[in-house]
Amino acid sequence: MTAPALGPVAALDLTDAEFRHVGQLVTRIAGIQLPPGKESLVRSRLAKRLRALGIATVREYLEFVERDTSRAELAELVDVLTTNKTSFFREAEHFRLLERTILPALARAGGPINVWSAGCSTGEEPYTIAMVARESLGAAASRVRVLATDISARVLQRARSAEYDTALLEDVPVALRPAHFEAVPSSTGTVRVASPTRDLVHFARLNLMGDWPMKGPFDVIFCRNVMIYFDKPTQERLVSRYAALLAPGGYLLVGHSESLSGLRHALSYVQPATYRK
Ligand SMILES: C[S@@+](CC[C@H](N)C(=O)[O-])C[C@H]1O[C@@H](n2cnc3c(N)ncnc32)[C@H](O)[C@@H]1O
């Protein structure tokens, strides 16, 4: 596209009706709620997209979205409005539990070990799972398969590249770095998750609100800092779909600000943000 046609990002006008319209679209497609208070976030994210398209007003943009029968722009709209904050070893208690308790027990039981990172963003969560699996199980980590899914094509592209600025490694224990990261020759300050850690992770695009092609069962499902954007009925439906896909004794790990209390579900509470079938 040509040079940006708009002025400063903050200058984009967004009426209340347009804000509600955008909110309805992303809720319908992705379950994501945009409650009052999110106007400035929506305004700044839309401004970037409108600039990229050379479109001047939100009204014209929404008409463009409606006209686009391929629905590609609707996917772009959802993509720009998702929040993708993540980090390696985020909410580290889950990784201690995985390393010390969950994975050793699964290894003793024998057979493949299936883990799903649902809402994996740029990949730090599934690659942390893979690092922990190799640290915990050694050669037996080859039995682990980590499925990592997200609705956003943009974050999945970054996740698949497995390349990270070294500044993002601050929560990766220093002793683990040589085994799991390699230098990227063409780029100083960037490292890549090394094989075989990288090879344990398989990325796929998946909207949690849609059909799920995988049959499971999963031994562990990470769905952390994703449900926080959904309303309660949507969270309840999602948790019951996760429960159906878990193996008996399997774990559902949610974000530490996302307790399941207040939701009807059939899982047992283990410890904060940790549930078991
Ligand atoms: C804040 S990030 C959380 C990343 C990681 N799980 C963590 O805790 O660090 C939330 C992710 O959920 C994804 N997401 C939001 N709605 C989704 C949906 N309906 N289906 C699939 N992924 C979704 C977003 O694209 C985003 O990458």
The ligand as an SDF file (V2000), in Angstrom:
LIG
                    3D

 27 29  0  0  0  0  0  0  0  0999 V2000
   -2.6040  -12.7180   26.4800 C   0  0  0  0  0  0  0  0  0  0  0  0
   -2.2320  -13.9840   25.3210 S   0  0  0  0  0  0  0  0  0  0  0  0
   -1.8100  -15.3320   26.4180 C   0  0  0  0  0  0  0  0  0  0  0  0
   -0.6120  -16.1090   25.9340 C   0  0  0  0  0  0  0  0  0  0  0  0
   -0.1650  -17.2480   26.8540 C   0  0  0  0  0  0  0  0  0  0  0  0
   -1.2000  -18.2470   26.9920 N   0  0  0  0  0  0  0  0  0  0  0  0
    0.2720  -16.7310   28.1950 C   0  0  0  0  0  0  0  0  0  0  0  0
   -0.4380  -16.9130   29.1860 O   0  0  0  0  0  0  0  0  0  0  0  0
    1.3290  -16.0980   28.2670 O   0  0  0  0  0  0  0  0  0  0  0  0
   -3.8760  -14.4480   24.7630 C   0  0  0  0  0  0  0  0  0  0  0  0
   -3.8770  -15.1440   23.4010 C   0  0  0  0  0  0  0  0  0  0  0  0
   -5.1720  -15.7130   23.1870 O   0  0  0  0  0  0  0  0  0  0  0  0
   -5.4760  -15.6070   21.8110 C   0  0  0  0  0  0  0  0  0  0  0  0
   -6.9360  -15.6820   21.6170 N   0  0  0  0  0  0  0  0  0  0  0  0
   -7.8730  -14.7760   21.9590 C   0  0  0  0  0  0  0  0  0  0  0  0
   -9.0990  -15.1850   21.5600 N   0  0  0  0  0  0  0  0  0  0  0  0
   -8.9050  -16.3880   20.9560 C   0  0  0  0  0  0  0  0  0  0  0  0
   -9.7920  -17.3130   20.3330 C   0  0  0  0  0  0  0  0  0  0  0  0
  -11.1100  -17.0860   20.2320 N   0  0  0  0  0  0  0  0  0  0  0  0
   -9.2710  -18.4470   19.8260 N   0  0  0  0  0  0  0  0  0  0  0  0
   -7.9340  -18.6850   19.8990 C   0  0  0  0  0  0  0  0  0  0  0  0
   -7.0470  -17.8490   20.4700 N   0  0  0  0  0  0  0  0  0  0  0  0
   -7.5340  -16.7070   20.9910 C   0  0  0  0  0  0  0  0  0  0  0  0
   -4.8960  -14.2520   21.4170 C   0  0  0  0  0  0  0  0  0  0  0  0
   -4.6560  -14.1680   20.0240 O   0  0  0  0  0  0  0  0  0  0  0  0
   -3.6190  -14.1850   22.2590 C   0  0  0  0  0  0  0  0  0  0  0  0
   -2.4820  -14.5840   21.5270 O   0  0  0  0  0  0  0  0  0  0  0  0
  1  2  1  0
  2  3  1  0
  2 10  1  0
  3  4  1  0
  4  5  1  0
  5  6  1  0
  5  7  1  0
  7  8  2  0
  7  9  1  0
 10 11  1  0
 11 12  1  0
 11 26  1  0
 12 13  1  0
 13 14  1  0
 13 24  1  0
 14 15  1  0
 14 23  1  0
 15 16  2  0
 16 17  1  0
 17 18  1  0
 17 23  2  0
 18 19  1  0
 18 20  2  0
 20 21  1  0
 21 22  2  0
 22 23  1  0
 24 25  1  0
 24 26  1  0
 26 27  1  0
M  CHG  2   2   1   9  -1
M  END
$$$$
